[in-house]
Amino acid sequence: MEKRLKPMDAEQLREYGHKMVDFIADYYKTIENFPVLSQVEPGYLRNLLPDSAPNQPDSFQHVLDDIQAKILPGVTHWQSPNYFAYYPSNSSVAGFLGEMLSAGLNIVGFSWITSPAATELEMIVLDWLAKMLKLPEDFLSAGQGGGVIQGTASEAVLVVLLAARDKALRRVGKGALEKLVVYASDQTHSALQKACQIAGIHPENCRLLKANSSTNYALSPELLSETISQDLAIGLIPFFLCATVGTTSSTAVDPLLALGKFAKSNEMWFHVDAAYAGSACICPEFRHYIDGVEEADSFNMNAHKWFLTNFDCSALWVKDRSALVQALSTNPEFLKNKASQANMVVDYKDWQIPLGRRFRSLKLWMVLRLYGLENLQCYIRSHIKLAKHFEDLVAQDTRFEVVTPRIFSLVCFRLLPPPNDEYHGNKLNHELLDAVNSTGNVFVSHTVLSGKYILRFAVGAPLTEEKHVNAAWKVLQDKATALLGESLR
Ligand SMILES: *Cc1c(COP(=O)(O)O)cnc(C)c1O
């Protein structure tokens, strides 16, 4: 008796697909019943699952039961309205539908011919998004530049660093790799450091310049200028400057205009990382935070953070796409085709590290079409308003302080340390974080600024409302009261 597997049966897809959508919809309805931060111990899953894969098929219902009983306890619920850690990673119905369609078509769009719609839709939606952000025209696909969807901001900074490195080496000679220098503030995301390691930049030539509270942790153009002068004096070659709009610790905004001028006068590539805060710049009242982006060679914003597009979708724009292509293109025989050979098309394989690529533009297109600019602006404003509200709550409690001025939807705050005792202040805040997160009612994360241990409260989950912010603050206050009571004893 021969049994043949039918892995893509349309009727089975319909039946199970509907069940899976129901399962996910129920998940969202009951999401607040789970501890927002998973409370399992490391290795918990080994004890719950068999040692090897099944010989014979399992039933779909059985798998769903296991997801409920064994997988969900080990999930941290990023979409919970009580999630305030790191930065948000939005999902939405529109984003979900786009992701679903992308999985359904399951194309691999590395060059234009492998699915013309994938390449062309990506160019179009990134032009749309560039216009929403009022990016300079040089970033649009009509000229020498254009946008591309990377998986993450980390890949975005890596590909532009490689493009910049090779562009610089073409200018100064291949032997000069050891002399190339990268500049950024010490608040820059660690993705830059990783990119430098991969790109073969000499470890001592990755200058992470100190940013402190006097500039609210923004990079100082004077310090940059001094450092560049010193490096030039000893024969080094500045080639890459990374500025951040909305740093990961505290949403600091580097002064793009001033920094960009230095980059230009030193023939450096200027990259702007606005992974989180870029989303806010679709609102006219926040657009000024990227004033000076005109000076940039590349600009990055994560649509998968605070822009309702399910992970992963990181939008990168460059002014000179040939720099990317020169660094990253290959042209093996088995990929040759008429359109590519005639240079009539964009082949996104030459703008990224991997060959294969998903049809990610579908979900961004869905988000832009099903919500529209005005709704998206309101969405951003509502979170900023909630963060402002939280900031007010913190400011009213004399046991706490707001540590850096709130700019977007992140509040950096802490319990005030005992007089002249930063050490115990740090310990106290660490304990407060653990106490709060172990309740399962809220998830907050931390950072360290100028040696101070600080709590980060990032509003931005799609389901978060004022009542959730108030409840989270109540948990923080109650745990603070308990901790301070203990330390008095
Ligand atoms: C989140 C973040 C990153 C890293 O994002 P990935 O997409 O996970 O690589 C980089 N830079 C900034 C400013 C960020 O906020």
The ligand as an SDF file (V2000), in Angstrom:
LIG
                    3D

 15 15  0  0  0  0  0  0  0  0999 V2000
   16.8290   48.2280   17.3900 C   0  0  0  0  0  0  0  0  0  0  0  0
   17.9460   49.0270   16.8910 C   0  0  0  0  0  0  0  0  0  0  0  0
   18.9500   48.4470   16.1070 C   0  0  0  0  0  0  0  0  0  0  0  0
   19.0240   46.9650   15.8240 C   0  0  0  0  0  0  0  0  0  0  0  0
   17.9260   46.5400   15.1280 O   0  0  0  0  0  0  0  0  0  0  0  0
   17.8950   45.1450   14.3650 P   0  0  0  0  0  0  0  0  0  0  0  0
   16.9000   45.4090   13.3000 O   0  0  0  0  0  0  0  0  0  0  0  0
   17.4480   44.1350   15.3550 O   0  0  0  0  0  0  0  0  0  0  0  0
   19.2520   44.8500   13.8350 O   0  0  0  0  0  0  0  0  0  0  0  0
   19.9290   49.2680   15.5980 C   0  0  0  0  0  0  0  0  0  0  0  0
   19.9510   50.5860   15.8610 N   0  0  0  0  0  0  0  0  0  0  0  0
   19.0130   51.1680   16.6160 C   0  0  0  0  0  0  0  0  0  0  0  0
   19.0750   52.6390   16.8690 C   0  0  0  0  0  0  0  0  0  0  0  0
   17.9850   50.4080   17.1630 C   0  0  0  0  0  0  0  0  0  0  0  0
   17.0550   51.0050   17.9270 O   0  0  0  0  0  0  0  0  0  0  0  0
  1  2  1  0
  2  3  1  0
  2 14  2  0
  3  4  1  0
  3 10  2  0
  4  5  1  0
  5  6  1  0
  6  7  2  0
  6  8  1  0
  6  9  1  0
 10 11  1  0
 11 12  2  0
 12 13  1  0
 12 14  1  0
 14 15  1  0
M  END
$$$$
